[in-house]
Amino acid sequence: MLQCCRASATRAPAFRSLASISQITSSISPPNQLPSSNSSPNLISMQVRHRSNRSRRGLYDGADKRFGNNVSFSKRRTRRSFEPNVFTKCLYSEVLEEMVRFKVTAKALRSIDKIGGLDNYLFKSKHVTEGSGVRVRKRIEMRQSLDKKFGRENVTLTNKIPNTRGYGSPGYHHAPR
């Protein structure tokens, strides 16, 4: 019979006897039988890959921070991290007819080229599940539905009037000649 190594009353024992383990497992589900679909969903857990908050903010195409070791000549191992190759880039959306700024990895850029453009990537990639990619995809869907309904020449997504005199207009910083 296995006993707990620690004599602390505040924590659960680290080891239990074989009899108590068999009682716990038999109360969860009968042996060699999966729980039914109408039993509690906590018993069946799907394995979901972790995504960092950083990769949710851009187009990372599955690339994320990884961990490993620096190994010196003396074989001493020190922990280190491997960062994805991320940079900010403006990509052209053919449907929106504008440049859209993303934080994007080199891997995602290769995938965008391979699939055939930003719009195709946002709709076909399994890695675009949340964040800025989904927001732009929804804008593209809205634009496509408006194009179907009214025709491309009559659709405006915003009611902004172009500013011809203020900051950001052509020739603002230069004096007229």
DAGI-V217405 format. One line per field, one symbol per residue. ss: DSSP state (H for helix, E for strand, L for the rest). phi: phi as a letter, one per 30 degrees, with the letter a starting at -180 (. if undefined). psi: psi as a letter, one per 40 degrees, with the letter a starting at -180 (. if undefined). Layout:
ss = ???
phi = ???
psi = ???
This chain:
ss = LLLLLLLLLLLLLLLLLHHHHHHHHHHHLLLLLLLLLLLLLLLLLLLLLLLLHHHHLLELLLLLLEEEEEELLLLLEEEEEELLLEEEEEEEELLLLEEEEEEEEHHHHHHHHHHLLHHHHHHHLLLLLLLHHHHHHHHHHHHHHHHHHHLHHHLLLLLLLLLLLLLLLLLLLLLLL
phi = .dbddcccddcdddbbddddddddddddaddhbddddcdddddccddcddbdddddcacchidbdbbabdcdddidcbdabcdddcacbccdcdddhadbdbdbcddddddddddjjddddddcdddcbaiddddddddddddddddddcjddccbdbcdcddcccdjddiddcddc
psi = hiihdifhediiidiiidddddddddddiiifhiiideiieddhhihhhhhiddeeeagefehihiiaihhideehhhiiihiighihihihhddefihhhihiiddddddddddfidddddddheegeiaddddddddddddddddddeideehhdifhhhheeaheihedehii.
